[in-house]
């Protein structure tokens, strides 16, 4: 019988933690978890549980990528100032927001550079405040023009877009250039609790959401830096969903249909396709990342604020799996 060394030219090595950058097909023994592990390639996108947040909450903001993420604010026994940083493995509490807020807009490139805007204090009102994160502290900068909460937001700390929101319903859109907010062309439909994706303030995707009477939307709108254009709809009308990605490649996951759902849909720049569900039925959750590598954080699970976190590996992504030796 062929041995692993004869096939791959090396013995199975022992590590105290998983190696930093394993190649597809590499096998190792994790002495801490007492498991045999392998780096494999996915054939279809799927969610897998990862380490939980420190504090249960929902209606929170998120920024960054799967391996370098930040979540902030939210609600759970009152509105929160709490900020948590994710390094791809575990969550660490870092310095708080200046104000306890829920229903914020948020975006950013990593856990060292983020932007939070709008939101609602407890028990109100909605705010127009903006704060920037430098990896250590939040700093208050220039306000939005329109106070609102449950709004969509995408981009990075120096180039962002805020759209929709509740005051009660607005189609209002504002562009952030790193210093000031400027009102630009509105969404086609006033809505809040939308899904959102986008790399900067010149390209964004807004999808789903609802209005105050309770109508939920499948509508998808694409921003080209000047105008919004209606494009192909989601398969399922919903609001309060998590989201990630850019205007041409996005994910929407969880949300309220009602009831709450674990449904995940992937946008390829033209159409939405249903893909593998979240492991947990979740709404009012935060999302970050790309269609190849996303993070879902917290939200309402079974009607309760949660600390759950799940990671998405897209089709063809390299993922670490445990080998069942029983």
Secondary structure, DSSP 8 states (H G I E B T S, - for coil): ---HHHHHSS--EEESS--TT--TT-EEEETTTTEEEEEEE-SS-EEEE----SS-BBS-EEEEETTEEEEE--BSSSBB--EEEE-SS-EEEE---SS-BBS-EEEEEETTEEEEE--B-SS--B---EEEE-SS-EEEE---SS--BS-EEEEETTEEEEE--BTTT---EEEE-SS-EEEE---SS--BS-EEEEEETTEEEEE--B-TT--B---EEEE-SS-EEEE---SS--BS-EEEEETTEEEEE--BSSSB---EEEE-SS-EEEE---SS--BS-EEEE-SSEEEEEEEEETTEEEEEEEEEE-TT-EEEEEE---
